Amino acid sequence: MSAFAVVGIDSEGYLTQILEKPSKETLPSFIQSDGVLRVSMNVFKISFSDFVVALKDCPMDAVRHEKELPTAIEKWVVENPRKMISMPYEGEFLDLTHPTDFLFVTNKLQSSTLGESVTRKL
């Protein structure tokens, strides 16, 4: 889980907190009341103007020397409470975080019905 962003969600499903690449010590504080630790897949619906402001105001990560999307979104969520609702998903997720993931995801999609429909649309 430390490779992903973890999220805090209130009782009505609104995003309250998001932390990119949390430490092992931080993880327990993100376990929800139902006992589930939720991660972000970094898919957000936000207006372009709000997104630009969130990124502009986002500090550079001290270790990776890049702006972290979850950090920008968390700042926006804190400044705009109860504006972003979560959409829980339970199931397999094909992650494309690293270039080495591409071959695995391609093979997985090509070997499934989903992959056939996705490939045909491309």
Steps between C-alpha positions, in 0.01 A plus 500: 500500500792735555542531122154654460308795637266412786176686560279610785127500428225632726180311587322645195775405256672837462878505460652663806866409475748349257863416564745392230735213585431488876744353747414168666451691824239727338291224338295401807357852530340456156309183582131589463226418752414187297859374543603569139810689392411677175743617234464762231532415134549873432186541292334827593218714365588863555455814291799598289535837675497336845749241379740766372484686833550177697809410297640853507477510880636147544854484639769289339560170677829526690610146412365442149530863384161494331151623573285220635144497366356363828668784693342757270158335527521476880574871525197570279280264706603669826419842352176369343351255753221266392554577131667175389320172552674165485395221270599172666610219274563147611680272262805466284665821387764501228768740617721687251724677750830373362609443139554134591124470571412560135574149373309336787195723447510450121513122541224506759271709278569290193417179686163623628165592350556855623828509313331391177245780520763758598730387218219519243413857604862611456 
